[in-house]
Amino acid sequence: MRADRFTGRVAVVTGAASGLGRATAQGLSREGARVLLFDRNAEGLAVTLRACPGAVAVQGDVTSAADQARLASEARRMGPVTLLATSAGTIGSTVPLTELAEEDWDRLFDINVKGTWLTLRAILPLLREAGGGAVVTFASAAGLTGSPALPAYSASKAAVVMMTRSLARVHAGEAIRLNCVCPGSIDTPMLEETFASATSPEARLQREAEFRARHPLGRFGEAGEVAASVLFLLSDDAAFTTGVALPVDGGRLA
Ligand SMILES: NC(=O)c1ccc[n+]([C@@H]2O[C@H](COP(=O)([O-])OP(=O)(O)OC[C@H]3O[C@@H](n4cnc5c(N)ncnc54)[C@H](O)[C@@H]3O)[C@@H](O)[C@H]2O)c1
């Protein structure tokens, strides 16, 4: 991987305390960016902070407009912000849609859809002030195709895809590019949570086998493999790419 694509740039990363957000923050830091880490999980944030020299951490909830305002003012203090990655998200409940509790539906959409919107609302003005920049939102392969196992999650990620693509058209004239990544099953705590919610050890093994079989490459992805695509989309290597929903999914959608 190149070592200098983000030298001197300031990047905001939500969901930075774990999984894909942490891998993205580490990649940006390795390539020279100063990273503002945002997450509700203080312990995880501290681990990421140690791995990203010069980074700053803000603990908060993406569903809170007040926390997002704190994030924006901290970001403004760090200097012109030109990069944003919105990885905070949740898998939600894995029960069938007909049994899903209303509060679980609301929580899922609050974090995945409203949380992404609130982050964009807070940080896009900073990119505009800086004269342009790049954003990567985190959708899912399940946001591009129906997911029998996770219909509500699938719907929430489809919303992220279309919000991103719409905003790509809105902000193109301001030199702000917006793209999203659509990962398949990636080996992170979220994937483990999906398997751990199985009703028995046998059901867990079956779910794991089903999820793995969806990927023609025959394995789950690694967080660094998604981060590599996020960094590409954030970098000038993708200067003529905006409004795409990029599957990073081991061929699941092929
Ligand atoms: N891992 C996968 O297989 C996979 C596949 C497709 C899409 N994704 C998406 O990628 C993103 C990252 O997933 P991951 O696998 O790294 O998950 P993860 O659970 O490892 O990390 C998610 C992070 O988001 C944070 N977060 C959750 N709700 C929050 C809130 N309300 N406010 C602030 N922070 C909050 C968590 O604390 C956590 O640190 C998510 O949006 C997820 O939906 C993951």
The ligand as a MOL file (V3000), in Angstrom:
LIG
                    3D

  0  0  0     0  0            999 V3000
M  V30 BEGIN CTAB
M  V30 COUNTS 44 48 0 0 0
M  V30 BEGIN ATOM
M  V30 1 N -18.6350 -6.8900 9.2430 0
M  V30 2 C -19.4150 -7.1390 8.2150 0
M  V30 3 O -19.5590 -8.2950 7.7840 0
M  V30 4 C -20.1350 -6.0170 7.5250 0
M  V30 5 C -20.7430 -6.3000 6.2990 0
M  V30 6 C -21.4110 -5.2910 5.6320 0
M  V30 7 C -21.4790 -4.0180 6.1600 0
M  V30 8 N -20.8860 -3.7630 7.3580 0 CHG=1
M  V30 9 C -21.0250 -2.4000 7.8800 0
M  V30 10 O -19.7520 -1.8550 8.1470 0
M  V30 11 C -19.8150 -0.9780 9.2690 0
M  V30 12 C -18.7950 -1.4240 10.3090 0
M  V30 13 O -19.0820 -2.7480 10.7170 0
M  V30 14 P -18.0970 -3.5940 11.6320 0
M  V30 15 O -18.1330 -4.9650 11.1260 0
M  V30 16 O -16.8310 -2.8610 11.7700 0 CHG=-1
M  V30 17 O -18.9290 -3.5650 12.9980 0
M  V30 18 P -18.4060 -3.4710 14.5040 0
M  V30 19 O -19.5740 -3.8460 15.3390 0
M  V30 20 O -17.1310 -4.1880 14.6630 0
M  V30 21 O -18.1210 -1.9120 14.6700 0
M  V30 22 C -19.1670 -0.9700 14.6290 0
M  V30 23 C -18.7610 0.2240 15.4650 0
M  V30 24 O -19.8340 1.1760 15.4120 0
M  V30 25 C -20.0200 1.6820 16.7170 0
M  V30 26 N -21.3860 2.1490 16.8950 0
M  V30 27 C -22.5200 1.4110 16.7860 0
M  V30 28 N -23.5810 2.1720 17.0740 0
M  V30 29 C -23.1010 3.4130 17.3700 0
M  V30 30 C -23.7100 4.6200 17.7640 0
M  V30 31 N -25.0430 4.7180 17.9250 0
M  V30 32 N -22.9360 5.7010 17.9700 0
M  V30 33 C -21.5830 5.6110 17.8410 0
M  V30 34 N -20.9500 4.4830 17.4930 0
M  V30 35 C -21.7060 3.3950 17.2520 0
M  V30 36 C -19.7310 0.5080 17.6480 0
M  V30 37 O -19.4500 0.9420 18.9690 0
M  V30 38 C -18.5510 -0.1240 16.9550 0
M  V30 39 O -17.3320 0.4050 17.4120 0
M  V30 40 C -21.2560 -1.0440 9.7780 0
M  V30 41 O -21.9750 0.0540 9.2560 0
M  V30 42 C -21.7630 -2.3440 9.2030 0
M  V30 43 O -23.1580 -2.3550 9.0400 0
M  V30 44 C -20.2110 -4.7290 8.0560 0
M  V30 END ATOM
M  V30 BEGIN BOND
M  V30 1 1 1 2
M  V30 2 2 2 3
M  V30 3 1 2 4
M  V30 4 1 4 5
M  V30 5 2 4 44
M  V30 6 2 5 6
M  V30 7 1 6 7
M  V30 8 2 7 8
M  V30 9 1 8 9
M  V30 10 1 8 44
M  V30 11 1 9 10
M  V30 12 1 9 42
M  V30 13 1 10 11
M  V30 14 1 11 12
M  V30 15 1 11 40
M  V30 16 1 12 13
M  V30 17 1 13 14
M  V30 18 2 14 15
M  V30 19 1 14 16
M  V30 20 1 14 17
M  V30 21 1 17 18
M  V30 22 2 18 19
M  V30 23 1 18 20
M  V30 24 1 18 21
M  V30 25 1 21 22
M  V30 26 1 22 23
M  V30 27 1 23 24
M  V30 28 1 23 38
M  V30 29 1 24 25
M  V30 30 1 25 26
M  V30 31 1 25 36
M  V30 32 1 26 27
M  V30 33 1 26 35
M  V30 34 2 27 28
M  V30 35 1 28 29
M  V30 36 1 29 30
M  V30 37 2 29 35
M  V30 38 1 30 31
M  V30 39 2 30 32
M  V30 40 1 32 33
M  V30 41 2 33 34
M  V30 42 1 34 35
M  V30 43 1 36 37
M  V30 44 1 36 38
M  V30 45 1 38 39
M  V30 46 1 40 41
M  V30 47 1 40 42
M  V30 48 1 42 43
M  V30 END BOND
M  V30 END CTAB
M  END
